[in-house]
Amino acid sequence: MRLFRSLTLLLTLVAPTAFADDTYQVEMILVRQNAVPAIISRAAPEDWAAGAQRLADDSQRTPALNDVVTKLTASGEYTVLMHKAWQQTLGEAPAKVAVSDGQEQFGQFPIEGTLEMKLGRFTDVTADFWVNQIDANGLVTASERLRQDSHTKNGQLNYLDNGHLALLIKITSLTAPAPREAPEVVPD
């Protein structure tokens, strides 16, 4: 019984360190599916980034999925709207970042949205993006919206389908060792 109590105490002390926040590279590609008619929603709210942390310039990274973008564009079935990559820490607590592209006008961007990510067995991702139509006065007149919740596998390209808009996302640990490749020949 004493051994059981000691083991329980030891696990209690060690367990929190096993789930510490780690550094990840997040890469996302926002696309429009050309064969699916656009669904125009109400205009994006002015507080589209409420509660989200803006991506710092020093967290931006060079995208690695350029071959995927090339294939999507060449197919003619998709229009690539945004392709971004950055580095951030992720853990068990949700981390919400604001992602935007294009010239800001009165706090709004042609493409704007948030990604909320939380690590677990899979990474829980909540994507909320708007593709805005902005008039000559800089006001948002109409928007297309992608709102999707998903469980994604780390280190793999995941596809979040939302009808006419879709998001490809890859979340890769920068601190965990890379998985070993399977041997080509299995010994007897």
C-alpha positions in Angstrom: 0.0 0.0 0.0 2.9 2.3 0.8 4.3 1.7 -2.6 1.0 2.6 -4.2 0.9 6.0 -2.4 4.5 6.7 -3.4 3.8 5.9 -7.0 0.7 8.1 -7.0 2.7 11.0 -5.5 5.5 10.5 -8.1 3.0 10.5 -11.0 1.4 13.7 -9.6 4.7 15.5 -9.6 5.9 14.3 -13.0 2.6 14.4 -15.0 2.3 18.2 -15.4 5.7 18.4 -17.1 4.6 15.9 -19.7 2.0 18.3 -21.0 4.0 21.5 -21.1 3.6 24.0 -24.0 5.9 23.3 -26.9 6.8 25.3 -30.0 4.9 24.4 -33.3 4.9 25.6 -36.8 1.4 26.3 -38.1 0.9 26.6 -41.9 -2.5 27.3 -43.4 -3.8 27.7 -47.0 -7.3 29.3 -47.4 -8.9 28.3 -50.7 -12.2 28.9 -52.6 -13.6 25.9 -54.3 -14.5 27.3 -57.8 -17.2 24.7 -58.6 -19.2 25.5 -55.5 -21.2 28.8 -55.6 -20.1 31.4 -53.1 -22.3 31.8 -50.1 -22.4 35.5 -49.2 -23.1 36.1 -45.5 -23.5 39.3 -43.5 -20.5 41.5 -43.3 -17.7 40.5 -41.0 -18.0 42.1 -37.5 -15.7 45.0 -36.6 -14.4 43.0 -33.6 -13.5 40.0 -35.8 -10.2 39.4 -33.8 -11.7 39.8 -30.3 -9.7 37.8 -27.8 -7.1 36.7 -30.3 -3.4 37.5 -30.3 -2.1 39.2 -33.4 0.8 37.3 -35.1 4.1 39.1 -34.5 6.3 39.8 -37.4 9.1 37.7 -35.9 6.8 34.7 -35.6 6.2 34.6 -39.4 7.9 31.7 -41.2 8.6 30.8 -44.9 5.8 28.5 -46.0 6.8 25.0 -46.9 3.7 23.8 -48.7 4.4 25.8 -51.9 4.1 22.6 -54.0 0.6 22.1 -52.6 -0.4 25.7 -53.6 1.1 25.1 -57.1 -1.0 21.9 -57.5 -4.2 23.6 -56.3 -3.7 26.5 -58.6 -2.9 24.4 -61.6 -6.0 22.2 -61.1 -8.3 25.1 -61.8 -10.7 23.8 -59.2 -9.4 26.1 -56.4 -8.4 29.7 -56.0 -5.8 30.2 -53.3 -6.8 33.2 -51.2 -4.1 33.1 -48.5 -1.0 31.1 -47.6 0.7 31.8 -44.3 3.1 30.1 -41.9 4.2 31.0 -38.4 5.6 29.7 -35.2 3.9 29.7 -31.9 3.6 27.8 -28.6 0.7 25.4 -28.1 -0.5 23.5 -25.1 -3.6 22.2 -23.3 -5.0 25.7 -22.9 -6.6 27.1 -26.1 -4.4 29.6 -28.1 -6.3 32.0 -30.4 -4.4 33.9 -33.1 -5.7 36.6 -35.5 -4.6 36.0 -39.2 -5.1 38.6 -41.9 -4.1 39.4 -45.4 -4.3 42.5 -47.6 -4.4 46.2 -46.9 -6.1 47.2 -43.6 -9.0 49.7 -43.9 -10.7 50.9 -40.7 -9.6 47.7 -38.8 -10.8 45.3 -41.5 -8.8 43.3 -44.1 -9.8 41.7 -47.4 -9.2 38.4 -45.7 -9.3 38.1 -41.9 -10.0 35.5 -39.3 -9.0 33.6 -36.2 -7.6 30.2 -35.5 -8.0 28.7 -32.0 -5.8 25.6 -31.3 -5.6 23.3 -28.3 -3.4 20.3 -28.0 -4.6 16.9 -26.8 -4.5 13.5 -28.4 -5.3 15.5 -31.6 -5.1 19.2 -32.0 -8.5 20.8 -31.7 -8.8 23.6 -34.3 -11.6 26.2 -34.6 -11.2 28.3 -37.8 -13.3 31.4 -38.3 -12.5 33.4 -41.5 -14.1 36.1 -43.6 -13.3 36.9 -47.2 -14.5 40.5 -47.5 -15.7 42.7 -50.3 -14.6 46.3 -49.4 -16.0 49.3 -51.2 -14.2 52.5 -52.4 -14.8 54.1 -49.0 -13.1 51.2 -47.2 -16.3 49.7 -45.7 -17.1 46.0 -45.8 -20.1 45.5 -47.9 -20.3 41.7 -48.0 -18.4 38.7 -46.8 -17.9 35.0 -47.4 -17.4 33.0 -44.2 -15.6 29.8 -43.2 -16.5 28.5 -39.7 -15.2 25.0 -39.0 -14.3 22.9 -35.9 -12.0 20.0 -36.4 -9.7 17.5 -34.7 -6.5 17.5 -36.7 -3.4 15.2 -36.6 -0.1 16.9 -36.0 2.5 16.7 -38.7 -0.1 15.9 -41.4 -1.9 18.2 -43.9 -5.5 18.4 -42.8 -8.4 19.5 -44.9 -11.3 21.5 -43.3 -14.2 21.7 -45.8 -16.8 24.4 -45.4 -18.6 24.2 -48.8 -17.2 27.0 -51.0 -14.3 27.9 -48.7 -11.9 25.4 -47.3 -8.8 25.4 -45.2 -5.7 23.2 -45.4 -3.7 23.3 -42.2 -0.5 21.6 -41.0 0.6 21.8 -37.4 4.2 20.5 -36.8 6.1 20.3 -33.6 9.5 22.0 -33.7 10.6 20.4 -30.5 9.5 16.7 -30.7 11.8 14.3 -32.5 10.7 13.4 -36.0 9.1 10.0 -36.4 11.4 7.3 -37.6 10.8 5.9 -41.0 9.8 2.3 -41.3 12.5 0.0 -42.6 12.2 -1.0 -46.3 13.0 -4.7 -45.5 11.6 -6.3 -42.4 14.2 -8.8 -41.0 13.0 -12.4 -40.4 
